[in-house]
Amino acid sequence: MAVLLIGLLTTSVQAQSPKPAELLVNAPITPPHVNFDAQTRAWLGTHPEVTVAIWSGALPPLHMGFEQSKFEGVAADYLGALRETTGLQLKILRFATRAKAREALEKGQVDMIALHDVSEGQDGAITQSRPYLLNHKVIVRRIGETLHPAEDLKGQRLAYVGDDVVGAQLHKQYPDATLIQHSNHLNGLASLMYDQADAFWTDAITAEFLIRLLYSNDVYISGTALSTSADINFAVSDRKPQLLAAINSTLDAIPPADMMRITMRWGLSNDFVVDEPPLDLNPTETAWLAAHPKIKVLVAGSYAPLTFFDDRDQLQGLSADLLKIVQQRTGLKLEIVRSTGVPGMLKMLQSHQADLIAALSIGDLRLDAKQYTRPYLISPFVVVTQRSGTPINSLEELKGERLAIPSGNPLSNWLLEQHPEIIQVPVPTAARGIELLSEGDV
């Protein structure tokens, strides 16, 4: 942490004049073959060098900021691909702030900016390339937070990283929140961890990277922010339309597999490369979602690895991960309702006290067939025995033995018909059955 602190302190005292920086490429890719049009080819032939602006301070993993004299990260890797494809020499200049870099572009002192957010727009002397990374704004919260996650953050402390322009934008979006400005993302997340803030506004790329790297046990992405568009692209001077054309042609020619190579090098998911197609909903389904923005989801607390609660009382498991995807894709708000076992969940579902069971084995005795979704996991039933016991090779060997089986399991009736000599011991969950087995009660 001392090293990080030194880096942050040195950033704040940099001289105002731009300084040269070296481009470091960590994930090189094979340059795509691009047939540039005649005007672009001619321009590239007469303009061998392009000046690229960056600014002090880190925006991991887009700009790591390890050394002020070097530029490395996802953005640097894309610049490397651009350099190899076009043959351009890239002169990197580091400015004190983002605003200074943008001002230099507007004045024609540089040709492009390596890091640009589509939400910043293009006006005056600035045009934008096509995005090279998908991105959106998110809200990060502390694990175990008891405050109600209101969408407008009314009465809550909202930390953010950005200048006064960003602060003014957030004030319009969250007028009833108390805004807390930070100079970097590490401080912003730390303020969340140590209860100096209730929520942290940032972009998904940086949040995913830092949470995975440093804070996976402390904070999580709770949802998208009110203003979500934040794809990453290059900002280009309007004086250089051929440069913009060369950049767009290069980005269009990079295969998705190579884009994923870059993001994987920095520990990012493919969600930032491949856009999800919109859900193909019919009018009835769309109307239902609009009329039911929030649903109650039943989960069994000890149904690992599908659903279980960790030591921080957060829902985890394969089904929990799937529910997050459903929430992101549909916009539904999910209220998690805990249950002690399958029988209780079935009773609540059938009495309309809940809308959905997160994980349930398919069986004729439980629900009408129309109430089941398509399977998202196929797993065979097995018999578990003590390691020290006699190995079981067939159900015939269980005659007269006590067999724990979850209540309502679809195999129960089949076992009664085919193997009536087996003594069934109903248990609320498979986990309870394992406990009885370890205690020697079955």
C-alpha positions in Angstrom: 0.0 0.0 0.0 3.0 2.3 0.7 4.0 2.0 -3.0 0.5 2.9 -4.2 0.4 5.9 -1.8 3.7 7.2 -3.1 2.4 6.8 -6.7 -0.7 8.8 -5.9 1.1 11.5 -4.1 3.6 12.0 -6.9 0.7 12.3 -9.4 -0.6 15.4 -7.6 2.6 17.4 -7.8 3.4 16.9 -11.5 4.4 19.9 -13.5 1.7 21.4 -15.7 3.6 21.1 -19.0 3.0 17.8 -20.9 5.7 15.1 -20.5 6.6 12.4 -22.9 5.7 8.8 -22.0 6.7 5.4 -23.4 4.0 3.1 -24.8 4.2 -0.3 -23.2 2.2 -3.1 -24.9 1.4 -6.1 -22.7 -1.0 -8.0 -24.9 0.3 -7.7 -28.5 -1.9 -9.1 -31.2 -1.3 -9.9 -34.9 -1.9 -6.7 -36.8 -5.1 -7.1 -39.0 -4.7 -6.6 -42.7 -6.6 -3.4 -43.6 -7.3 -2.1 -47.1 -7.4 1.6 -46.4 -9.1 3.9 -48.9 -6.9 6.0 -51.2 -7.3 9.2 -49.2 -6.4 7.5 -45.9 -3.4 5.7 -47.5 -2.1 9.0 -48.9 -2.5 10.7 -45.5 -0.7 7.9 -43.7 2.1 8.1 -46.2 2.6 11.8 -45.5 2.0 11.8 -41.7 4.3 9.3 -40.2 3.8 10.5 -36.6 0.7 11.1 -34.5 0.7 12.8 -31.1 -1.5 11.0 -28.5 -2.6 12.7 -25.2 -3.0 10.9 -21.9 -3.1 12.4 -18.4 -1.6 11.8 -15.0 -3.3 9.4 -12.6 -4.5 5.9 -13.1 -7.7 4.5 -14.5 -7.0 0.8 -14.1 -6.9 -1.4 -16.1 -7.3 1.1 -19.0 -4.3 3.1 -17.8 -2.4 1.5 -15.0 -0.4 4.5 -13.9 2.4 2.4 -12.4 5.1 4.8 -13.7 4.4 8.3 -14.9 7.0 7.9 -17.7 5.2 4.9 -19.2 1.7 4.3 -20.5 0.3 0.7 -20.1 -3.1 -0.9 -19.8 -5.9 -1.9 -22.1 -5.8 1.5 -23.9 -2.1 1.1 -24.5 -2.6 -2.3 -26.0 -5.1 -1.0 -28.5 -2.7 1.8 -29.4 -0.1 -0.8 -30.0 -2.5 -2.6 -32.4 -3.1 0.7 -34.2 0.6 1.4 -34.5 1.4 -2.0 -36.0 -1.5 -1.8 -38.4 -1.1 1.7 -39.7 2.7 2.0 -39.4 2.3 5.3 -37.5 4.8 6.4 -34.9 2.9 7.4 -31.7 4.3 10.2 -29.6 2.6 9.9 -26.2 2.3 13.1 -24.1 1.1 13.0 -20.5 -0.9 16.1 -19.3 -1.6 17.0 -15.7 -5.4 16.4 -16.0 -8.1 15.1 -18.3 -9.3 18.6 -18.9 -5.8 19.7 -20.0 -5.6 16.8 -22.4 -9.0 17.7 -23.9 -8.0 21.4 -24.2 -4.8 20.4 -26.0 -6.9 18.4 -28.5 -9.3 21.2 -29.1 -6.4 23.6 -29.8 -4.8 21.2 -32.2 -1.7 20.6 -30.0 -2.3 16.9 -30.1 -4.0 14.6 -32.7 -5.9 12.3 -30.4 -6.7 11.2 -26.8 -6.1 7.6 -25.9 -8.9 7.3 -23.4 -12.3 8.8 -24.1 -15.8 8.1 -22.8 -18.7 8.2 -25.3 -20.7 10.1 -22.7 -18.2 13.0 -23.0 -19.6 13.5 -26.5 -18.0 15.2 -29.5 -18.2 18.9 -29.9 -16.1 21.7 -31.3 -12.9 20.3 -32.6 -13.4 16.8 -31.2 -14.7 13.7 -33.0 -15.0 10.1 -31.6 -13.8 6.8 -33.0 -16.0 3.7 -32.7 -15.7 2.2 -29.2 -12.9 -0.4 -28.6 -14.4 -1.4 -25.2 -18.0 -1.7 -24.1 -18.6 -0.1 -20.7 -21.3 1.4 -18.5 -21.6 3.3 -15.2 -22.3 1.3 -12.1 -23.0 1.7 -8.4 -20.7 -0.2 -6.0 -21.8 -1.0 -2.4 -20.3 -2.5 0.7 -21.1 -6.1 1.3 -23.5 -6.4 4.3 -24.8 -2.9 3.8 -28.2 -2.5 5.5 -29.3 0.8 3.8 -32.1 0.4 1.4 -30.5 0.5 -2.1 -32.8 3.3 -3.4 -32.3 4.1 -7.0 -32.1 7.9 -6.3 -29.7 7.4 -3.4 -31.7 9.8 -1.3 -30.0 10.6 1.9 -27.0 8.5 1.1 -23.3 9.4 0.7 -22.2 8.9 -2.9 -18.4 8.8 -3.6 -17.1 9.4 -7.0 -13.9 10.1 -9.0 -14.0 13.0 -11.4 -13.8 16.8 -11.9 -16.4 19.5 -11.2 -18.1 18.7 -14.5 -18.7 15.1 -13.3 -19.8 16.4 -9.9 -22.4 18.7 -11.5 -23.7 15.8 -13.6 -24.1 13.6 -10.6 -25.8 16.4 -8.6 -28.5 16.5 -11.4 -28.9 12.7 -11.4 -28.8 12.3 -7.6 -30.0 15.6 -6.1 -30.8 14.2 -2.7 -27.5 12.4 -2.3 -24.4 13.8 -0.5 -21.5 13.8 -3.1 -18.0 13.0 -1.9 -15.3 13.6 -4.4 -12.1 11.5 -4.6 -8.9 11.9 -6.6 -8.6 8.2 -7.5 -10.5 5.0 -7.5 -8.5 3.3 -4.7 -9.5 6.1 -2.3 -13.1 5.9 -3.5 -13.4 2.2 -2.8 -11.6 2.6 0.5 -14.1 5.2 1.6 -16.8 2.6 0.9 -15.0 -0.1 2.8 -14.5 2.0 5.9 -18.0 3.4 6.0 -17.1 6.9 4.8 -19.5 6.5 1.9 -22.7 4.4 1.3 -22.2 4.0 -2.5 -19.5 4.5 -5.1 -20.2 5.7 -8.6 -17.7 4.5 -11.2 -17.5 2.6 -14.5 -17.9 -1.2 -14.8 -14.5 -1.9 -16.2 -12.6 -0.3 -13.3 -15.0 -1.6 -10.7 -14.7 -5.2 -12.0 -10.9 -5.0 -12.2 -10.3 -3.5 -8.7 -12.9 -5.6 -6.9 -11.5 -8.8 -8.4 -7.9 -7.7 -7.6 -8.3 -6.2 -4.1 -11.8 -5.9 -2.7 -13.8 -9.1 -3.6 -14.6 -9.8 0.1 -15.6 -6.2 0.8 -17.6 -4.6 -1.9 -19.7 -5.6 -4.9 -21.4 -4.0 -8.0 -25.0 -3.5 -6.9 -26.4 -2.4 -10.2 -26.2 0.2 -13.1 -26.1 3.9 -12.5 -28.8 6.2 -13.8 -26.5 7.3 -16.7 -25.1 4.1 -18.1 -23.5 4.8 -21.4 -19.7 4.8 -21.0 -18.1 2.9 -23.9 -14.4 3.6 -24.3 -13.1 5.0 -27.6 -10.4 7.4 -29.0 -11.1 11.1 -29.3 -9.7 12.6 -32.5 -9.1 16.1 -33.7 -11.6 17.2 -36.4 -8.6 18.4 -38.3 -7.6 14.8 -38.9 -10.5 13.0 -40.6 -8.1 10.6 -42.3 -6.7 9.6 -38.9 -10.2 8.9 -37.6 -10.9 6.8 -40.7 -7.7 4.8 -40.2 -8.5 4.2 -36.5 -12.1 3.0 -37.3 -10.9 0.8 -40.1 -8.3 -0.8 -37.8 -10.8 -1.3 -35.0 -13.3 -2.8 -37.4 -10.7 -5.3 -38.6 -9.5 -6.6 -35.2 -11.2 -10.0 -34.7 -13.2 -10.5 -31.5 -10.8 -13.3 -30.4 -7.9 -10.7 -30.4 -10.1 -8.2 -28.5 -10.8 -10.9 -25.9 -7.0 -11.7 -25.7 -6.4 -8.1 -24.6 -9.2 -8.0 -22.1 -8.3 -11.4 -20.7 -4.7 -10.2 -20.2 -6.1 -7.7 -17.8 -8.5 -10.0 -16.1 -11.7 -8.6 -17.6 -14.7 -10.6 -18.8 -15.7 -10.9 -22.4 -18.8 -8.7 -21.6 -16.7 -5.7 -22.4 -16.0 -7.0 -25.9 -19.2 -8.7 -27.1 -22.4 -6.8 -26.7 -25.5 -8.7 -25.5 -28.3 -8.7 -28.1 -31.5 -7.2 -26.8 -34.1 -9.7 -25.5 -36.5 -10.7 -28.1 -39.7 -10.1 -26.1 -43.2 -10.1 -27.5 -45.6 -7.3 -26.4 -47.2 -9.4 -23.7 -43.8 -10.2 -22.1 -42.8 -6.6 -22.3 -46.0 -5.5 -20.7 -45.6 -8.0 -17.9 -42.1 -6.8 -17.1 -43.4 -3.2 -17.0 -46.2 -4.3 -14.6 -44.0 -6.4 -12.4 -40.7 -4.6 -11.8 -40.0 -6.6 -8.6 -40.4 -10.3 -7.9 -39.8 -12.5 -4.9 -37.3 -15.4 -5.4 -37.2 -18.3 -3.0 -33.9 -19.9 -2.2 -32.8 -22.7 0.1 -30.0 -21.5 2.3 -28.1 -24.8 2.2 -28.5 -26.1 -1.4 -24.8 -25.8 -2.4 -23.4 -25.4 -5.0 -26.6 -23.9 -6.4 -27.6 -21.6 -3.6 -26.0 -20.9 -0.3 -25.2 -17.9 2.0 -21.6 -17.1 2.7 -20.1 -15.9 6.0 -21.3 -12.4 5.1 -24.8 -13.6 4.6 -24.6 -12.9 0.8 -26.3 -15.3 -1.6 -23.8 -17.3 -3.6 -23.8 -20.2 -6.0 -24.5 -21.2 -9.6 -28.2 -20.2 -9.3 -27.2 -16.9 -7.7 -24.9 -16.1 -10.7 -27.7 -16.9 -13.1 -30.1 -14.7 -11.2 -27.7 -11.8 -11.6 -27.7 -12.3 -15.3 -31.6 -12.4 -15.3 -31.6 -9.2 -13.3 -29.2 -7.4 -15.6 -30.9 -8.6 -18.8 -34.5 -7.9 -17.8 -34.1 -5.0 -15.4 -36.1 -6.9 -12.8 -35.5 -6.2 -9.1 -35.2 -9.5 -7.2 -36.1 -9.8 -3.6 -34.5 -12.9 -2.1 -36.7 -14.9 0.3 -34.9 -17.5 2.4 -36.5 -20.9 3.1 -35.4 -23.9 5.2 -36.1 -26.5 2.5 -38.0 -27.6 -0.6 -41.4 -28.3 1.0 -41.5 -24.8 2.4 -40.6 -23.2 -0.9 -43.2 -25.2 -2.8 -45.9 -24.2 -0.3 -45.0 -20.5 -0.6 -44.9 -20.7 -4.4 -48.3 -22.4 -4.7 -49.9 -20.0 -2.2 -48.5 -17.0 -4.3 -46.3 -15.7 -1.5 -43.4 -15.8 -3.9 -42.9 -15.8 -7.7 -39.9 -18.0 -8.4 -37.8 -20.8 -6.9 -34.2 -20.4 -7.8 -33.2 -24.0 -7.9 -35.5 -27.1 -8.0 -35.1 -30.6 -9.3 -37.7 -31.5 -12.0 -40.3 -34.0 -10.8 -43.9 -35.0 -11.5 -44.9 -34.8 -7.8 -43.9 -31.2 -7.2 -45.4 -28.8 -9.7 -47.3 -28.7 -13.0 -44.9 -29.1 -15.9 -45.8 -25.6 -17.2 -44.4 -24.1 -14.1 -40.8 -25.2 -14.9 -38.3 -23.2 -17.0 -35.9 -24.9 -19.3 -33.2 -26.8 -17.4 -30.0 -24.7 -16.8 -28.2 -27.6 -15.2 -28.3 -31.4 -15.8 -26.9 -33.5 -12.9 -27.5 -37.2 -12.2 -28.6 -38.5 -8.8 -26.0 -40.3 -6.8 -25.8 -42.3 -3.6 -23.3 -40.9 -1.1 -21.8 -43.3 1.5 -19.2 -43.0 4.3 -15.6 -43.3 3.0 -15.0 -46.0 5.7 -18.1 -47.9 4.8 -18.6 -50.8 2.3 -18.7 -49.5 -1.3 -22.2 -49.5 -2.9 -22.3 -50.8 -6.5 -26.1 -51.0 -6.9 -29.3 -50.0 -5.2 -29.9 -53.8 -4.5 -27.2 -53.6 -1.9 -29.2 -51.0 0.1 -32.0 -53.5 1.1 -32.8 -52.9 4.7 -30.6 -49.8 4.9 -31.7 -46.3 5.9 -31.4 -43.9 3.0 -31.7 -40.1 3.5 -33.5 -38.4 0.7 -34.8 -34.8 0.4 -38.5 -34.5 1.0 -40.5 -34.4 -2.3 -37.6 -35.7 -4.3 -38.9 -37.1 -7.6 -37.0 -40.4 -7.0 -38.9 -41.2 -3.8 -41.9 -42.8 -5.4 -39.8 -44.6 -7.9 -37.7 -46.1 -5.1 -40.9 -47.2 -3.3 -42.0 -49.0 -6.4 -38.7 -50.5 -7.5 -36.9 -50.9 -4.1 -39.5 -51.1 -1.4 -36.9 -52.7 1.0 -34.9 -49.5 1.2 -35.9 -47.5 4.3 -36.3 -43.8 3.3 -35.5 -41.1 5.8 -36.9 -37.8 4.6 -34.7 -34.7 5.1 -35.3 -31.0 4.3 -32.2 -30.7 2.3 -29.4 -32.8 0.8 -27.0 -31.0 3.2 -29.0 -32.3 6.2 -28.8 -35.8 4.7 -25.0 -35.5 4.6 -25.0 -34.5 8.2 -27.0 -37.6 9.2 -24.6 -39.7 7.2 -21.6 -38.3 8.9 -23.3 -38.9 12.3 -24.1 -42.5 11.4 -27.8 -42.0 11.6 -28.4 -43.3 8.0 
